[in-house]
């Protein structure tokens, strides 16, 4: 069950049940959770995919590795990647393709 704040609701929140997946004895068994995708599957229905536990930690490590590699390619610190990308209209095409959201065709 997920509780979502909503000042318009009579109780100030509403709850939705999450279903369709592995069941656990208690929430603490899940450990770290990272949502990796979200999409609409029907009117009013969303599909959320996540990794948990060691899988989530491995996902975070992979993302950190990608960030480090990108910083090396741009020759900046990790904190400077976004400012550098905004100020550089002539990024290599390979980087532009890798930053394009899924399902978006190139320009």
N, C-alpha and C positions, 0 to 999 in steps of 0.2 A: 504494500500500500504506500503510495506517495502522496504527501500532503503539499498542496500548492497554495501559497497565499493569494487571496483575491478579496479586496475590500468590498466588492459588489456582492459577494456571497453572504448569506444570512449569518453564518458563523465566522466570517472573515477569511475562510479558506475553503477549498474543496479537495476531495481525495479521489484518487484513481488507483485502480488495482493494476499492478504489473503482472503479466502472466506469460506463460510459454517459455519455459526454460528449466534449468536445473533448480530443484528445491533444496533448501538448506534448513538445518535445525534452528539456526539463529543468524541474524544479519552479520554479526561479527565474523562468521565463518567465511564470508565473501572476501573480506580484506579490502585491498585497494581496488577501485573500480574506475575504468576509463571508457567513456562512450566513444566509439570509433565511427559510428554512422547513425543516421536518423533519416527516415523517409516517410512519406505518406503512402499508405497501402489501401485506404478507403476513406470515405467521408468521415471525419472525426476520429480516424484511427491512425496512429503513428507507429512505425516499427523502429525500435532503438536497439542497436547492436553494441555490445560492450565486451571488454575483456576484463578479467578479474585476477586477483592474486598475482602469481608469478607471471602470467600472461600480460597483465597490465604493466608490471614492472619492466618486462622485456619490451613492451610497446614504448614506454617512456624512454628506455635506453636507446632504442632505435631512433626515436625522434631527436634525442640529444645528439646522437652521432651524425644525423643529417644536418642539424644546426651547426655543428662543429665543421663539417665538410664545406657547408655553404660559406661560413665565415672565412675559411681558408681560401676558397675560390674568389671571394670578394676582397680578400686581404684586409679584413676589418675584424674587430672583436664581435662576439655574438650579440652584444647589446646594440651594436651599430648596424646590423643587417637591414632592419626596416628603414631607418633614415637614409642609408646608402642606396637602397633600392628605389626609394622615392626620388632621390636626387639624381639618379643615373638613368636617363631614358634609353641608353644604349647597352642594356644588359645583354649578355650572350643569349642567343635563341634557345639554347639548351636549358638555361635557367628559367626563361620565360615559360617554356613548355612545362617545366616541373612545378611552377607556381600556379598554373591554370587550374581552376576547380574542375573536378570530374564532370564530364558531360558538357563542358563549354568548349566550343570549337574555336580554334585560333584565329587571330586577325593578322 
